[in-house]
Amino acid sequence: MKYNYKENWSLLQKYKRSCSLGKLSVFSTFGDYKKYRKIIQDEIVGRTTKDGVVIKSQSDHFIERVLGTTEKEGGEGKKQKVYRRKRRSYT
């Protein structure tokens, strides 16, 4: 596959990386990944938004957001930062 189907090989590597990082659910198959990537390429890329911005390409992040995940990004064992607002003093 690596040498005969270079495009599929590249997509497979992106799919595996997204799954291993927890950005894509393992319940989404590689077939789903290819299917939705093609749909996005055919139907969204090339359109112009109301603001006049032309969508030129799709990112890996976009396909990850379309298919989604069931896990919180970052995986286990990684420390999550929590940002809190300072309390305002009205006196």
Backbone as CSV, one residue per row, in Angstrom:
resi,resn,N_x,N_y,N_z,CA_x,CA_y,CA_z,C_x,C_y,C_z
1,MET,0.829,-1.194,0.000,0.000,0.000,0.000,0.873,1.257,0.000
2,LYS,1.981,1.201,0.706,2.849,2.370,0.845,3.372,2.855,-0.506
3,TYR,3.713,1.936,-1.369,4.325,2.309,-2.640,3.330,2.364,-3.797
4,ASN,2.288,1.552,-3.750,1.326,1.498,-4.849,0.177,2.491,-4.700
5,TYR,-0.176,2.805,-3.457,-1.307,3.699,-3.207,-0.848,4.793,-2.242
6,LYS,-0.030,5.699,-2.756,0.602,6.710,-1.905,-0.409,7.617,-1.201
7,GLU,-1.488,7.989,-1.905,-2.489,8.865,-1.292,-3.194,8.163,-0.132
8,ASN,-3.587,6.897,-0.346,-4.230,6.137,0.728,-3.270,5.913,1.896
9,TRP,-2.008,5.699,1.599,-1.010,5.504,2.652,-0.895,6.762,3.511
10,SER,-0.864,7.905,2.864,-0.780,9.178,3.581,-2.015,9.390,4.465
11,LEU,-3.194,9.102,3.912,-4.431,9.231,4.703,-4.444,8.258,5.875
12,LEU,-3.967,7.039,5.649,-3.918,6.042,6.721,-3.013,6.511,7.857
13,GLN,-1.877,7.113,7.519,-0.966,7.620,8.550,-1.620,8.750,9.351
14,LYS,-2.336,9.637,8.665,-3.038,10.732,9.354,-4.143,10.179,10.248
15,TYR,-4.878,9.178,9.746,-5.948,8.542,10.512,-5.389,7.884,11.774
16,LYS,-4.307,7.128,11.629,-3.694,6.450,12.775,-3.194,7.460,13.813
17,ARG,-2.574,8.540,13.346,-2.068,9.562,14.263,-3.212,10.221,15.034
18,SER,-4.293,10.544,14.343,-5.446,11.167,14.989,-6.061,10.241,16.036
19,CYS,-6.152,8.951,15.713,-6.707,7.972,16.672,-5.793,7.821,17.879
20,SER,-4.496,7.733,17.637,-3.569,7.516,18.750,-3.488,8.728,19.670
21,LEU,-3.725,9.927,19.141,-3.713,11.135,19.970,-5.053,11.389,20.661
22,GLY,-6.053,10.566,20.341,-7.363,10.722,20.966,-8.202,11.820,20.335
23,LYS,-7.801,12.293,19.170,-8.547,13.350,18.492,-9.636,12.792,17.588
24,LEU,-9.585,11.499,17.365,-10.553,10.827,16.511,-10.940,9.518,17.187
25,SER,-12.219,9.235,17.207,-12.706,8.020,17.847,-12.245,6.785,17.095
26,VAL,-11.861,5.761,17.820,-11.473,4.502,17.192,-12.685,3.794,16.590
27,PHE,-13.884,4.256,16.925,-15.102,3.699,16.339,-15.343,4.228,14.933
28,SER,-14.635,5.282,14.550,-14.678,5.781,13.178,-13.674,4.976,12.368
29,THR,-14.155,4.309,11.349,-13.275,3.451,10.557,-12.467,4.281,9.564
30,PHE,-11.446,3.663,9.016,-10.652,4.324,7.987,-11.522,4.611,6.760
31,GLY,-12.478,3.734,6.494,-13.420,3.953,5.385,-14.243,5.216,5.598
32,ASP,-14.713,5.421,6.843,-15.448,6.650,7.179,-14.565,7.875,6.989
33,TYR,-13.325,7.751,7.438,-12.363,8.862,7.332,-12.187,9.267,5.866
34,LYS,-11.972,8.272,4.986,-11.795,8.562,3.560,-13.073,9.124,2.947
35,LYS,-14.216,8.555,3.338,-15.506,8.981,2.787,-15.779,10.451,3.108
36,TYR,-15.644,10.818,4.378,-15.954,12.193,4.772,-14.901,13.175,4.279
37,ARG,-13.671,12.733,4.162,-12.635,13.604,3.605,-12.963,13.950,2.153
38,LYS,-13.455,12.957,1.398,-13.844,13.197,0.010,-15.073,14.100,-0.069
39,ILE,-16.047,13.888,0.795,-17.245,14.735,0.810,-16.869,16.184,1.079
40,ILE,-15.997,16.394,2.074,-15.561,17.749,2.394,-14.819,18.362,1.207
41,GLN,-13.952,17.585,0.593,-13.174,18.075,-0.549,-14.090,18.464,-1.706
42,ASP,-15.089,17.636,-1.978,-15.971,17.876,-3.122,-17.012,18.963,-2.871
43,GLU,-17.541,19.044,-1.648,-18.674,19.921,-1.397,-18.351,21.217,-0.660
44,ILE,-17.256,21.267,0.068,-16.957,22.470,0.854,-15.770,23.244,0.295
45,VAL,-14.705,22.535,-0.047,-13.517,23.207,-0.578,-13.869,23.843,-1.920
46,GLY,-13.516,25.114,-2.065,-13.821,25.856,-3.281,-14.980,26.816,-3.127
47,ARG,-15.747,26.659,-2.064,-16.862,27.572,-1.820,-16.363,28.898,-1.271
48,THR,-17.205,29.896,-1.387,-16.904,31.217,-0.857,-17.893,31.510,0.269
49,THR,-17.380,31.969,1.405,-18.237,32.303,2.539,-18.918,33.643,2.293
50,LYS,-19.867,34.002,3.159,-20.561,35.285,3.045,-19.603,36.453,3.180
51,ASP,-18.509,36.241,3.904,-17.511,37.293,4.090,-16.600,37.444,2.880
52,GLY,-16.728,36.562,1.901,-15.895,36.620,0.713,-14.622,35.798,0.809
53,VAL,-14.504,34.982,1.855,-13.319,34.134,2.019,-13.510,32.848,1.220
54,VAL,-12.535,32.510,0.414,-12.592,31.285,-0.374,-11.939,30.162,0.416
55,ILE,-12.654,29.055,0.576,-12.114,27.893,1.285,-11.235,27.142,0.293
56,LYS,-9.934,27.122,0.562,-8.973,26.560,-0.387,-8.602,25.117,-0.110
57,SER,-8.691,24.701,1.154,-8.299,23.333,1.493,-8.941,22.945,2.815
58,GLN,-8.743,21.692,3.192,-9.233,21.221,4.489,-8.052,20.808,5.348
59,SER,-8.199,21.005,6.629,-7.120,20.633,7.551,-7.438,19.294,8.203
60,ASP,-6.427,18.684,8.789,-6.636,17.440,9.537,-7.551,17.698,10.727
61,HIS,-7.416,18.875,11.323,-8.238,19.233,12.479,-9.720,19.248,12.103
62,PHE,-10.035,19.723,10.914,-11.435,19.807,10.497,-12.066,18.420,10.395
63,ILE,-11.400,17.485,9.765,-11.960,16.135,9.635,-12.080,15.479,11.013
64,GLU,-11.154,15.781,11.914,-11.241,15.261,13.283,-12.473,15.808,13.981
65,ARG,-12.787,17.077,13.751,-13.969,17.686,14.359,-15.254,17.158,13.747
66,VAL,-15.240,16.872,12.458,-16.431,16.340,11.791,-16.768,14.958,12.341
67,LEU,-15.776,14.082,12.426,-16.018,12.720,12.908,-16.108,12.643,14.422
68,GLY,-15.364,13.488,15.116,-15.442,13.566,16.562,-14.765,12.437,17.297
69,THR,-14.884,12.515,18.614,-14.279,11.527,19.493,-15.140,11.351,20.725
70,THR,-14.890,10.276,21.454,-15.625,10.036,22.690,-14.750,10.323,23.902
71,GLU,-13.498,10.690,23.666,-12.563,10.948,24.747,-12.248,12.430,24.845
72,LYS,-11.793,12.828,26.016,-11.311,14.187,26.185,-9.908,14.249,25.599
73,GLU,-9.641,15.263,24.797,-8.323,15.404,24.180,-7.235,15.501,25.219
74,GLY,-6.086,14.961,24.892,-4.947,15.031,25.794,-4.609,13.689,26.398
75,GLY,-5.585,12.793,26.485,-5.320,11.459,26.999,-5.108,11.420,28.500
76,GLU,-4.936,10.220,29.001,-4.733,10.033,30.434,-3.327,10.424,30.844
77,GLY,-3.203,10.822,32.080,-1.894,11.102,32.631,-1.370,12.491,32.331
78,LYS,-2.006,13.193,31.416,-1.556,14.546,31.117,-2.291,15.523,32.017
79,LYS,-1.550,16.437,32.554,-2.120,17.414,33.464,-2.913,18.447,32.676
80,GLN,-4.137,18.663,33.088,-4.978,19.649,32.434,-4.880,20.961,33.201
81,LYS,-4.669,22.043,32.494,-4.600,23.355,33.130,-6.003,23.903,33.300
82,VAL,-6.254,24.473,34.433,-7.534,25.102,34.699,-7.268,26.582,34.943
83,TYR,-7.905,27.405,34.155,-7.737,28.841,34.307,-8.972,29.396,34.998
84,ARG,-8.743,30.149,36.027,-9.850,30.760,36.765,-9.721,32.261,36.728
85,ARG,-10.851,32.898,36.665,-10.845,34.351,36.696,-10.573,34.843,38.104
86,LYS,-9.911,35.974,38.180,-9.718,36.600,39.483,-11.022,37.238,39.895
87,ARG,-11.299,37.175,41.178,-12.512,37.806,41.665,-12.364,39.308,41.641
88,ARG,-13.399,39.967,41.229,-13.377,41.423,41.195,-13.748,41.993,42.544
89,SER,-13.094,43.014,42.884,-13.411,43.711,44.109,-14.187,44.967,43.755
90,TYR,-15.364,45.100,44.306,-16.210,46.253,43.991,-16.191,47.305,45.091
91,THR,-15.243,47.204,46.004,-15.215,48.194,47.084,-14.247,49.304,46.797
